[in-house]
Amino acid sequence: MVFTLTVEGFDDVTADLFDTVRDLAPYGSVVIAVNKSGSELAENRPGVLTNLRRVVPDIADFPLVWTDAHQWAEAAATNKQWLRDQSNVGRLAALLTDLAVQNEAALHMRRRLQPLLRPGAPSRPGTSW
């Protein structure tokens, strides 16, 4: 899941929503994307980080990506690769791909272990005890 907010950071509503998402989403499945980071962030990045840490004290536990969708759209319209790179949307896509691969491996392992987790299942595969 990608939780996206702008460089303005969290207000009370988005902070409450993030808390709900954090409680419901499996650990390691939430990515925080801060949008407008190229067009509006400028020198205010430390202020944005302060706001993020205030709402999410364990921010280091979450993958954090600074993106700019406007730059991405402009790059698509003008075919400027440097602008596409600067938008950082490619990094977000790569991170999501990595998480999907990791979660697929975990899902595969859970599927293999699922029969052992059923009530009355033998404690070791192939045994009756």
VMD Tcl script that builds the backbone (N, CA, C; Angstrom):
set m [mol new atoms 387]
animate dup $m
set s [atomselect $m all]
$s set {name element resname resid chain x y z} {
  {N N MET 1 A 0.837 -1.154 0.000}
  {CA C MET 1 A 0.000 0.000 0.000}
  {C C MET 1 A 0.894 1.233 0.000}
  {N N VAL 2 A 0.514 2.199 -0.789}
  {CA C VAL 2 A 1.241 3.456 -0.836}
  {C C VAL 2 A 0.386 4.513 -0.149}
  {N N PHE 3 A 0.905 5.060 0.927}
  {CA C PHE 3 A 0.238 6.161 1.605}
  {C C PHE 3 A 0.883 7.434 1.087}
  {N N THR 4 A 0.114 8.217 0.349}
  {CA C THR 4 A 0.663 9.400 -0.315}
  {C C THR 4 A 0.152 10.659 0.362}
  {N N LEU 5 A 1.078 11.561 0.618}
  {CA C LEU 5 A 0.713 12.872 1.105}
  {C C LEU 5 A 1.572 13.894 0.390}
  {N N THR 6 A 1.224 15.142 0.517}
  {CA C THR 6 A 1.988 16.183 -0.148}
  {C C THR 6 A 3.033 16.736 0.809}
  {N N VAL 7 A 3.851 17.631 0.308}
  {CA C VAL 7 A 4.910 18.203 1.133}
  {C C VAL 7 A 4.360 19.031 2.287}
  {N N GLU 8 A 3.077 19.338 2.262}
  {CA C GLU 8 A 2.482 20.036 3.399}
  {C C GLU 8 A 2.467 19.136 4.630}
  {N N GLY 9 A 2.610 17.828 4.422}
  {CA C GLY 9 A 2.682 16.885 5.536}
  {C C GLY 9 A 1.321 16.462 6.040}
  {N N PHE 10 A 1.327 15.992 7.266}
  {CA C PHE 10 A 0.115 15.482 7.889}
  {C C PHE 10 A -0.680 16.609 8.543}
  {N N ASP 11 A -1.987 16.555 8.373}
  {CA C ASP 11 A -2.871 17.332 9.220}
  {C C ASP 11 A -3.581 16.316 10.119}
  {N N ASP 12 A -4.521 16.731 10.925}
  {CA C ASP 12 A -5.178 15.802 11.852}
  {C C ASP 12 A -5.894 14.669 11.125}
  {N N VAL 13 A -6.534 14.983 10.006}
  {CA C VAL 13 A -7.296 13.965 9.267}
  {C C VAL 13 A -6.361 12.921 8.661}
  {N N THR 14 A -5.304 13.373 7.982}
  {CA C THR 14 A -4.401 12.400 7.362}
  {C C THR 14 A -3.616 11.630 8.413}
  {N N ALA 15 A -3.326 12.247 9.554}
  {CA C ALA 15 A -2.639 11.528 10.638}
  {C C ALA 15 A -3.522 10.405 11.173}
  {N N ASP 16 A -4.808 10.692 11.372}
  {CA C ASP 16 A -5.731 9.651 11.833}
  {C C ASP 16 A -5.869 8.543 10.795}
  {N N LEU 17 A -5.946 8.925 9.528}
  {CA C LEU 17 A -6.053 7.927 8.466}
  {C C LEU 17 A -4.799 7.049 8.428}
  {N N PHE 18 A -3.630 7.664 8.567}
  {CA C PHE 18 A -2.399 6.884 8.565}
  {C C PHE 18 A -2.384 5.894 9.730}
  {N N ASP 19 A -2.825 6.315 10.904}
  {CA C ASP 19 A -2.877 5.406 12.049}
  {C C ASP 19 A -3.776 4.207 11.758}
  {N N THR 20 A -4.901 4.458 11.087}
  {CA C THR 20 A -5.809 3.366 10.725}
  {C C THR 20 A -5.139 2.419 9.733}
  {N N VAL 21 A -4.504 2.980 8.713}
  {CA C VAL 21 A -3.814 2.166 7.709}
  {C C VAL 21 A -2.732 1.339 8.372}
  {N N ARG 22 A -1.949 1.960 9.230}
  {CA C ARG 22 A -0.865 1.256 9.920}
  {C C ARG 22 A -1.400 0.081 10.731}
  {N N ASP 23 A -2.541 0.276 11.380}
  {CA C ASP 23 A -3.114 -0.790 12.203}
  {C C ASP 23 A -3.656 -1.939 11.362}
  {N N LEU 24 A -4.134 -1.655 10.165}
  {CA C LEU 24 A -4.777 -2.680 9.343}
  {C C LEU 24 A -3.837 -3.378 8.370}
  {N N ALA 25 A -2.814 -2.680 7.932}
  {CA C ALA 25 A -1.922 -3.240 6.914}
  {C C ALA 25 A -0.886 -4.160 7.551}
  {N N PRO 26 A -0.543 -5.231 6.866}
  {CA C PRO 26 A 0.522 -6.105 7.379}
  {C C PRO 26 A 1.841 -5.343 7.489}
  {N N TYR 27 A 2.639 -5.717 8.482}
  {CA C TYR 27 A 3.934 -5.057 8.677}
  {C C TYR 27 A 4.779 -5.167 7.409}
  {N N GLY 28 A 5.398 -4.074 7.044}
  {CA C GLY 28 A 6.261 -4.070 5.869}
  {C C GLY 28 A 5.543 -3.855 4.559}
  {N N SER 29 A 4.236 -3.573 4.610}
  {CA C SER 29 A 3.506 -3.433 3.353}
  {C C SER 29 A 3.088 -1.995 3.062}
  {N N VAL 30 A 3.498 -1.051 3.901}
  {CA C VAL 30 A 3.122 0.349 3.689}
  {C C VAL 30 A 4.351 1.155 3.274}
  {N N VAL 31 A 4.209 1.874 2.185}
  {CA C VAL 31 A 5.232 2.791 1.691}
  {C C VAL 31 A 4.663 4.198 1.825}
  {N N ILE 32 A 5.462 5.118 2.314}
  {CA C ILE 32 A 5.034 6.515 2.386}
  {C C ILE 32 A 5.647 7.259 1.211}
  {N N ALA 33 A 4.795 7.873 0.410}
  {CA C ALA 33 A 5.254 8.679 -0.719}
  {C C ALA 33 A 4.904 10.138 -0.442}
  {N N VAL 34 A 5.907 10.991 -0.474}
  {CA C VAL 34 A 5.686 12.427 -0.307}
  {C C VAL 34 A 5.728 13.043 -1.696}
  {N N ASN 35 A 4.553 13.500 -2.152}
  {CA C ASN 35 A 4.440 14.042 -3.507}
  {C C ASN 35 A 4.705 15.545 -3.509}
  {N N LYS 36 A 4.917 16.072 -4.685}
  {CA C LYS 36 A 5.231 17.487 -4.920}
  {C C LYS 36 A 6.614 17.844 -4.390}
  {N N SER 37 A 7.456 16.859 -4.246}
  {CA C SER 37 A 8.758 17.106 -3.619}
  {C C SER 37 A 9.709 17.898 -4.498}
  {N N GLY 38 A 9.516 17.888 -5.788}
  {CA C GLY 38 A 10.387 18.662 -6.662}
  {C C GLY 38 A 9.846 20.044 -6.930}
  {N N SER 39 A 8.550 20.140 -7.133}
  {CA C SER 39 A 7.977 21.421 -7.523}
  {C C SER 39 A 7.665 22.334 -6.342}
  {N N GLU 40 A 7.463 21.784 -5.151}
  {CA C GLU 40 A 7.084 22.624 -4.024}
  {C C GLU 40 A 7.970 22.476 -2.793}
  {N N LEU 41 A 8.806 21.461 -2.741}
  {CA C LEU 41 A 9.558 21.195 -1.517}
  {C C LEU 41 A 10.650 22.230 -1.274}
  {N N ALA 42 A 11.447 22.439 -2.282}
  {CA C ALA 42 A 12.572 23.384 -2.203}
  {C C ALA 42 A 13.350 23.203 -0.909}
  {N N GLU 43 A 13.480 24.249 -0.148}
  {CA C GLU 43 A 14.314 24.177 1.055}
  {C C GLU 43 A 13.545 23.706 2.280}
  {N N ASN 44 A 12.289 23.350 2.155}
  {CA C ASN 44 A 11.493 22.978 3.318}
  {C C ASN 44 A 11.549 21.490 3.663}
  {N N ARG 45 A 12.454 20.725 3.069}
  {CA C ARG 45 A 12.523 19.292 3.355}
  {C C ARG 45 A 12.719 19.006 4.850}
  {N N PRO 46 A 13.592 19.729 5.578}
  {CA C PRO 46 A 13.712 19.472 7.021}
  {C C PRO 46 A 12.395 19.692 7.769}
  {N N GLY 47 A 11.625 20.686 7.365}
  {CA C GLY 47 A 10.325 20.924 8.007}
  {C C GLY 47 A 9.355 19.790 7.744}
  {N N VAL 48 A 9.377 19.270 6.537}
  {CA C VAL 48 A 8.514 18.140 6.192}
  {C C VAL 48 A 8.912 16.915 7.007}
  {N N LEU 49 A 10.217 16.662 7.116}
  {CA C LEU 49 A 10.678 15.523 7.916}
  {C C LEU 49 A 10.287 15.675 9.376}
  {N N THR 50 A 10.351 16.877 9.910}
  {CA C THR 50 A 9.933 17.119 11.299}
  {C C THR 50 A 8.465 16.773 11.465}
  {N N ASN 51 A 7.632 17.198 10.516}
  {CA C ASN 51 A 6.213 16.890 10.558}
  {C C ASN 51 A 5.976 15.384 10.472}
  {N N LEU 52 A 6.694 14.704 9.584}
  {CA C LEU 52 A 6.538 13.254 9.449}
  {C C LEU 52 A 6.927 12.545 10.746}
  {N N ARG 53 A 8.026 12.956 11.352}
  {CA C ARG 53 A 8.481 12.315 12.602}
  {C C ARG 53 A 7.526 12.582 13.761}
  {N N ARG 54 A 6.858 13.733 13.737}
  {CA C ARG 54 A 5.896 14.046 14.798}
  {C C ARG 54 A 4.719 13.070 14.747}
  {N N VAL 55 A 4.247 12.785 13.547}
  {CA C VAL 55 A 3.083 11.912 13.385}
  {C C VAL 55 A 3.487 10.440 13.376}
  {N N VAL 56 A 4.651 10.151 12.790}
  {CA C VAL 56 A 5.122 8.774 12.652}
  {C C VAL 56 A 6.515 8.689 13.296}
  {N N PRO 57 A 6.549 8.551 14.632}
  {CA C PRO 57 A 7.853 8.526 15.310}
  {C C PRO 57 A 8.779 7.428 14.793}
  {N N ASP 58 A 8.216 6.330 14.325}
  {CA C ASP 58 A 9.026 5.225 13.808}
  {C C ASP 58 A 9.128 5.296 12.283}
  {N N ILE 59 A 9.245 6.501 11.750}
  {CA C ILE 59 A 9.280 6.725 10.301}
  {C C ILE 59 A 10.377 5.899 9.633}
  {N N ALA 60 A 11.451 5.619 10.344}
  {CA C ALA 60 A 12.554 4.841 9.761}
  {C C ALA 60 A 12.125 3.409 9.435}
  {N N ASP 61 A 11.022 2.934 10.021}
  {CA C ASP 61 A 10.521 1.590 9.744}
  {C C ASP 61 A 9.744 1.504 8.431}
  {N N PHE 62 A 9.484 2.646 7.823}
  {CA C PHE 62 A 8.691 2.674 6.597}
  {C C PHE 62 A 9.550 3.140 5.429}
  {N N PRO 63 A 9.436 2.463 4.294}
  {CA C PRO 63 A 10.098 2.999 3.111}
  {C C PRO 63 A 9.487 4.373 2.798}
  {N N LEU 64 A 10.339 5.343 2.548}
  {CA C LEU 64 A 9.901 6.711 2.289}
  {C C LEU 64 A 10.471 7.153 0.947}
  {N N VAL 65 A 9.585 7.611 0.057}
  {CA C VAL 65 A 10.010 8.026 -1.272}
  {C C VAL 65 A 9.490 9.438 -1.523}
  {N N TRP 66 A 10.395 10.313 -1.940}
  {CA C TRP 66 A 10.039 11.686 -2.314}
  {C C TRP 66 A 9.764 11.677 -3.813}
  {N N THR 67 A 8.532 12.017 -4.216}
  {CA C THR 67 A 8.155 11.967 -5.627}
  {C C THR 67 A 7.562 13.294 -6.081}
  {N N ASP 68 A 7.393 13.395 -7.385}
  {CA C ASP 68 A 6.709 14.560 -7.938}
  {C C ASP 68 A 5.937 14.129 -9.185}
  {N N ALA 69 A 4.643 13.943 -9.016}
  {CA C ALA 69 A 3.793 13.486 -10.118}
  {C C ALA 69 A 3.710 14.524 -11.234}
  {N N HIS 70 A 3.772 15.795 -10.881}
  {CA C HIS 70 A 3.731 16.848 -11.907}
  {C C HIS 70 A 4.951 16.731 -12.824}
  {N N GLN 71 A 6.121 16.515 -12.240}
  {CA C GLN 71 A 7.320 16.340 -13.058}
  {C C GLN 71 A 7.203 15.096 -13.939}
  {N N TRP 72 A 6.643 14.026 -13.381}
  {CA C TRP 72 A 6.454 12.800 -14.156}
  {C C TRP 72 A 5.542 13.053 -15.357}
  {N N ALA 73 A 4.439 13.765 -15.121}
  {CA C ALA 73 A 3.504 14.063 -16.212}
  {C C ALA 73 A 4.150 14.979 -17.254}
  {N N GLU 74 A 4.900 15.970 -16.786}
  {CA C GLU 74 A 5.591 16.866 -17.723}
  {C C GLU 74 A 6.629 16.100 -18.536}
  {N N ALA 75 A 7.318 15.165 -17.897}
  {CA C ALA 75 A 8.307 14.345 -18.606}
  {C C ALA 75 A 7.633 13.493 -19.675}
  {N N ALA 76 A 6.468 12.969 -19.357}
  {CA C ALA 76 A 5.737 12.157 -20.336}
  {C C ALA 76 A 5.310 13.007 -21.533}
  {N N ALA 77 A 4.930 14.255 -21.260}
  {CA C ALA 77 A 4.472 15.138 -22.335}
  {C C ALA 77 A 5.630 15.663 -23.189}
  {N N THR 78 A 6.796 15.840 -22.574}
  {CA C THR 78 A 7.924 16.453 -23.286}
  {C C THR 78 A 9.026 15.471 -23.634}
  {N N ASN 79 A 8.894 14.244 -23.146}
  {CA C ASN 79 A 9.894 13.202 -23.374}
  {C C ASN 79 A 11.278 13.593 -22.843}
  {N N LYS 80 A 11.301 14.245 -21.693}
  {CA C LYS 80 A 12.556 14.643 -21.053}
  {C C LYS 80 A 12.922 13.614 -19.983}
  {N N GLN 81 A 13.907 12.787 -20.281}
  {CA C GLN 81 A 14.305 11.726 -19.360}
  {C C GLN 81 A 14.806 12.283 -18.027}
  {N N TRP 82 A 15.548 13.374 -18.048}
  {CA C TRP 82 A 16.075 13.938 -16.802}
  {C C TRP 82 A 14.948 14.352 -15.868}
  {N N LEU 83 A 13.828 14.833 -16.424}
  {CA C LEU 83 A 12.687 15.227 -15.611}
  {C C LEU 83 A 11.989 13.997 -15.047}
  {N N ARG 84 A 11.918 12.947 -15.867}
  {CA C ARG 84 A 11.344 11.678 -15.405}
  {C C ARG 84 A 12.173 11.129 -14.238}
  {N N ASP 85 A 13.497 11.177 -14.384}
  {CA C ASP 85 A 14.377 10.708 -13.306}
  {C C ASP 85 A 14.210 11.552 -12.052}
  {N N GLN 86 A 14.134 12.852 -12.231}
  {CA C GLN 86 A 14.013 13.765 -11.103}
  {C C GLN 86 A 12.693 13.562 -10.357}
  {N N SER 87 A 11.654 13.116 -11.051}
  {CA C SER 87 A 10.348 12.906 -10.416}
  {C C SER 87 A 10.388 11.792 -9.379}
  {N N ASN 88 A 11.333 10.877 -9.520}
  {CA C ASN 88 A 11.533 9.768 -8.587}
  {C C ASN 88 A 10.392 8.735 -8.600}
  {N N VAL 89 A 9.505 8.840 -9.554}
  {CA C VAL 89 A 8.421 7.868 -9.660}
  {C C VAL 89 A 8.978 6.492 -10.026}
  {N N GLY 90 A 10.060 6.468 -10.786}
  {CA C GLY 90 A 10.698 5.186 -11.111}
  {C C GLY 90 A 11.197 4.472 -9.858}
  {N N ARG 91 A 11.738 5.228 -8.903}
  {CA C ARG 91 A 12.190 4.622 -7.643}
  {C C ARG 91 A 11.004 4.053 -6.870}
  {N N LEU 92 A 9.897 4.776 -6.866}
  {CA C LEU 92 A 8.689 4.282 -6.197}
  {C C LEU 92 A 8.227 2.982 -6.851}
  {N N ALA 93 A 8.218 2.931 -8.168}
  {CA C ALA 93 A 7.809 1.712 -8.881}
  {C C ALA 93 A 8.740 0.547 -8.556}
  {N N ALA 94 A 10.039 0.822 -8.513}
  {CA C ALA 94 A 10.999 -0.241 -8.187}
  {C C ALA 94 A 10.799 -0.742 -6.764}
  {N N LEU 95 A 10.552 0.164 -5.848}
  {CA C LEU 95 A 10.319 -0.225 -4.457}
  {C C LEU 95 A 9.066 -1.082 -4.333}
  {N N LEU 96 A 8.009 -0.700 -5.020}
  {CA C LEU 96 A 6.773 -1.493 -4.984}
  {C C LEU 96 A 6.973 -2.866 -5.604}
  {N N THR 97 A 7.756 -2.939 -6.657}
  {CA C THR 97 A 8.065 -4.225 -7.271}
  {C C THR 97 A 8.821 -5.107 -6.285}
  {N N ASP 98 A 9.818 -4.541 -5.617}
  {CA C ASP 98 A 10.578 -5.304 -4.612}
  {C C ASP 98 A 9.675 -5.806 -3.495}
  {N N LEU 99 A 8.782 -4.944 -3.009}
  {CA C LEU 99 A 7.863 -5.366 -1.945}
  {C C LEU 99 A 6.938 -6.473 -2.422}
  {N N ALA 100 A 6.477 -6.380 -3.661}
  {CA C ALA 100 A 5.604 -7.424 -4.201}
  {C C ALA 100 A 6.333 -8.751 -4.269}
  {N N VAL 101 A 7.577 -8.726 -4.694}
  {CA C VAL 101 A 8.375 -9.952 -4.764}
  {C C VAL 101 A 8.582 -10.529 -3.364}
  {N N GLN 102 A 8.923 -9.674 -2.415}
  {CA C GLN 102 A 9.127 -10.139 -1.030}
  {C C GLN 102 A 7.841 -10.710 -0.455}
  {N N ASN 103 A 6.718 -10.019 -0.692}
  {CA C ASN 103 A 5.451 -10.498 -0.161}
  {C C ASN 103 A 5.013 -11.785 -0.841}
  {N N GLU 104 A 5.348 -11.964 -2.102}
  {CA C GLU 104 A 5.024 -13.209 -2.799}
  {C C GLU 104 A 5.781 -14.373 -2.171}
  {N N ALA 105 A 7.044 -14.141 -1.829}
  {CA C ALA 105 A 7.822 -15.199 -1.172}
  {C C ALA 105 A 7.212 -15.541 0.185}
  {N N ALA 106 A 6.797 -14.519 0.921}
  {CA C ALA 106 A 6.170 -14.765 2.225}
  {C C ALA 106 A 4.831 -15.479 2.049}
  {N N LEU 107 A 4.061 -15.069 1.039}
  {CA C LEU 107 A 2.781 -15.721 0.773}
  {C C LEU 107 A 2.985 -17.181 0.396}
  {N N HIS 108 A 3.984 -17.462 -0.411}
  {CA C HIS 108 A 4.286 -18.831 -0.792}
  {C C HIS 108 A 4.617 -19.669 0.451}
  {N N MET 109 A 5.415 -19.132 1.355}
  {CA C MET 109 A 5.763 -19.840 2.578}
  {C C MET 109 A 4.522 -20.065 3.446}
  {N N ARG 110 A 3.658 -19.050 3.541}
  {CA C ARG 110 A 2.430 -19.210 4.329}
  {C C ARG 110 A 1.549 -20.310 3.755}
  {N N ARG 111 A 1.473 -20.363 2.421}
  {CA C ARG 111 A 0.662 -21.417 1.796}
  {C C ARG 111 A 1.203 -22.796 2.144}
  {N N ARG 112 A 2.525 -22.911 2.170}
  {CA C ARG 112 A 3.129 -24.206 2.499}
  {C C ARG 112 A 2.906 -24.564 3.956}
  {N N LEU 113 A 2.854 -23.563 4.827}
  {CA C LEU 113 A 2.681 -23.823 6.254}
  {C C LEU 113 A 1.212 -23.911 6.662}
  {N N GLN 114 A 0.315 -23.443 5.828}
  {CA C GLN 114 A -1.102 -23.390 6.177}
  {C C GLN 114 A -1.656 -24.724 6.677}
  {N N PRO 115 A -1.357 -25.862 6.042}
  {CA C PRO 115 A -1.910 -27.127 6.552}
  {C C PRO 115 A -1.487 -27.417 7.998}
  {N N LEU 116 A -0.332 -26.955 8.387}
  {CA C LEU 116 A 0.136 -27.190 9.748}
  {C C LEU 116 A -0.574 -26.316 10.766}
  {N N LEU 117 A -1.210 -25.269 10.307}
  {CA C LEU 117 A -1.864 -24.336 11.213}
  {C C LEU 117 A -3.324 -24.673 11.458}
  {N N ARG 118 A -3.852 -25.656 10.763}
  {CA C ARG 118 A -5.251 -26.051 10.950}
  {C C ARG 118 A -5.413 -26.800 12.261}
  {N N PRO 119 A -6.538 -26.561 12.951}
  {CA C PRO 119 A -6.784 -27.314 14.186}
  {C C PRO 119 A -6.789 -28.818 13.916}
  {N N GLY 120 A -6.130 -29.564 14.759}
  {CA C GLY 120 A -6.090 -31.003 14.624}
  {C C GLY 120 A -5.041 -31.504 13.656}
  {N N ALA 121 A -4.289 -30.620 13.052}
  {CA C ALA 121 A -3.254 -31.037 12.110}
  {C C ALA 121 A -2.093 -31.636 12.879}
  {N N PRO 122 A -1.423 -32.627 12.305}
  {CA C PRO 122 A -0.251 -33.180 12.976}
  {C C PRO 122 A 0.804 -32.099 13.156}
  {N N SER 123 A 1.601 -32.226 14.205}
  {CA C SER 123 A 2.612 -31.208 14.475}
  {C C SER 123 A 3.774 -31.264 13.510}
  {N N ARG 124 A 3.948 -32.381 12.842}
  {CA C ARG 124 A 5.009 -32.508 11.829}
  {C C ARG 124 A 4.379 -33.096 10.584}
  {N N PRO 125 A 4.739 -32.591 9.413}
  {CA C PRO 125 A 4.171 -33.161 8.190}
  {C C PRO 125 A 4.501 -34.651 8.086}
  {N N GLY 126 A 3.525 -35.403 7.664}
  {CA C GLY 126 A 3.739 -36.840 7.453}
  {C C GLY 126 A 3.699 -37.656 8.725}
  {N N THR 127 A 3.321 -37.043 9.834}
  {CA C THR 127 A 3.232 -37.797 11.084}
  {C C THR 127 A 1.814 -37.668 11.643}
  {N N SER 128 A 1.471 -38.517 12.557}
  {CA C SER 128 A 0.159 -38.457 13.179}
  {C C SER 128 A 0.222 -37.897 14.593}
  {N N TRP 129 A 1.397 -37.436 15.004}
  {CA C TRP 129 A 1.514 -36.890 16.364}
  {C C TRP 129 A 1.831 -35.445 16.394}
}
mol reanalyze $m
mol bondsrecalc $m
mol representation Tube
mol addrep $m
